[in-house]
Amino acid sequence: MDRACATQRRPMGQSPRRGSEPASGDRQRADLLEAVRLRRDRLAFTDLFHHYAPRLKSLYVGRGASAAVAEELAQEAMLTVWRRAELYDRRRANVSAWIYDCPQQAHRPDPPTGSGR
């Protein structure tokens, strides 16, 4: 098994207790996203999903979405992460910031090119 994916399995939506993750948690999650980017590693994505989906759901609920809508939005956001993983560059973005921003980036229009004539 890939070292980046050798994390303990938890039921969906259950995150580890505070303080139980090592200080290098962001680095480990960046390694997981790299595994998804380079090898389309499903186990790595599963670990990312278990970590970020509940956080995204809480974010959407905090912005006024119902629990059901927030769940759907979180799943859509993580699907966008899967589809756009090849764009991740750990030298340019923290993994958490990239994951939270990825769905918004996917829906922004491309900047105009040329002079418009």
C-alpha positions as CSV (number, residue, x, y, z in Angstrom):
1,M,0.0,0.0,0.0
2,D,1.2,3.5,-0.8
3,R,2.6,5.2,2.3
4,A,0.6,8.3,1.6
5,C,-2.6,6.2,1.8
6,A,-1.7,4.2,4.9
7,T,-4.2,6.0,7.2
8,Q,-6.7,4.5,9.5
9,R,-10.1,4.0,8.0
10,R,-13.1,5.8,9.6
11,P,-16.8,5.7,8.8
12,M,-17.8,8.5,6.4
13,G,-18.2,11.8,8.0
14,Q,-16.2,10.9,11.1
15,S,-13.1,12.9,11.6
16,P,-10.3,12.2,14.1
17,R,-10.4,13.7,17.5
18,R,-8.7,17.1,17.8
19,G,-5.0,16.8,18.5
20,S,-4.8,13.2,17.2
21,E,-3.4,14.2,13.9
22,P,0.4,14.8,13.6
23,A,1.7,18.3,13.1
24,S,2.5,17.2,9.5
25,G,-1.2,16.7,8.7
26,D,-1.2,19.2,5.9
27,R,1.9,17.6,4.4
28,Q,0.2,14.2,4.6
29,R,-2.9,15.5,2.9
30,A,-0.8,17.2,0.2
31,D,0.8,13.8,-0.4
32,L,-2.7,12.3,-0.7
33,L,-3.7,14.9,-3.2
34,E,-0.5,14.3,-5.1
35,A,-1.3,10.6,-5.3
36,V,-4.7,11.5,-6.7
37,R,-3.1,13.9,-9.2
38,L,-0.4,11.5,-10.4
39,R,-2.0,8.1,-10.1
40,R,-5.8,8.7,-9.7
41,D,-5.4,6.9,-6.4
42,R,-8.9,6.1,-5.1
43,L,-7.7,5.2,-1.6
44,A,-5.9,8.6,-1.3
45,F,-9.1,10.3,-2.5
46,T,-11.2,8.4,0.0
47,D,-8.9,9.7,2.8
48,L,-9.2,13.2,1.5
49,F,-13.0,12.8,1.3
50,H,-13.3,11.6,4.9
51,H,-11.3,14.6,6.0
52,Y,-12.8,17.4,3.9
53,A,-16.4,16.5,3.1
54,P,-17.7,17.0,6.7
55,R,-15.8,20.3,6.8
56,L,-17.2,21.5,3.5
57,K,-20.7,20.4,4.7
58,S,-20.3,22.5,7.9
59,L,-19.1,25.5,5.8
60,Y,-22.2,25.3,3.6
61,V,-24.6,24.9,6.5
62,G,-22.9,27.9,8.1
63,R,-23.7,29.8,4.9
64,G,-27.4,28.9,5.2
65,A,-27.8,25.6,3.3
66,S,-30.0,22.9,4.7
67,A,-28.2,19.7,5.9
68,A,-29.3,17.8,2.8
69,V,-28.3,20.6,0.4
70,A,-25.0,21.0,2.2
71,E,-24.3,17.3,1.9
72,E,-24.9,17.5,-1.8
73,L,-22.7,20.6,-2.2
74,A,-19.9,18.9,-0.3
75,Q,-20.1,15.8,-2.5
76,E,-20.1,18.0,-5.6
77,A,-17.1,20.0,-4.3
78,M,-15.2,16.7,-3.7
79,L,-16.1,15.5,-7.1
80,T,-14.6,18.7,-8.5
81,V,-11.5,18.1,-6.5
82,W,-11.2,14.6,-8.1
83,R,-11.7,16.0,-11.6
84,R,-9.3,18.9,-11.2
85,A,-6.6,17.2,-9.1
86,E,-4.2,17.4,-12.0
87,L,-4.1,21.2,-11.5
88,Y,-2.9,21.0,-7.9
89,D,0.6,22.3,-7.3
90,R,1.8,22.0,-3.7
91,R,4.4,24.7,-4.3
92,R,1.7,27.2,-5.1
93,A,-1.1,26.4,-2.7
94,N,-1.8,24.8,0.7
95,V,-3.8,21.7,0.2
96,S,-6.7,22.9,2.4
97,A,-6.9,26.3,0.7
98,W,-6.8,24.6,-2.8
99,I,-9.6,22.1,-1.9
100,Y,-11.8,24.9,-0.5
101,D,-11.2,27.1,-3.5
102,C,-11.3,24.4,-6.2
103,P,-15.1,24.3,-6.6
104,Q,-15.2,28.1,-6.9
105,Q,-12.4,28.1,-9.4
106,A,-14.3,25.5,-11.5
107,H,-17.3,27.8,-11.9
108,R,-15.5,31.1,-12.6
109,P,-15.4,32.1,-16.2
110,D,-12.1,32.2,-18.0
111,P,-10.6,35.6,-18.3
112,P,-11.1,37.2,-21.7
113,T,-8.3,36.8,-24.2
114,G,-7.3,39.2,-26.9
115,S,-8.8,42.6,-27.4
116,G,-12.3,41.4,-27.9
117,R,-12.5,42.5,-31.5
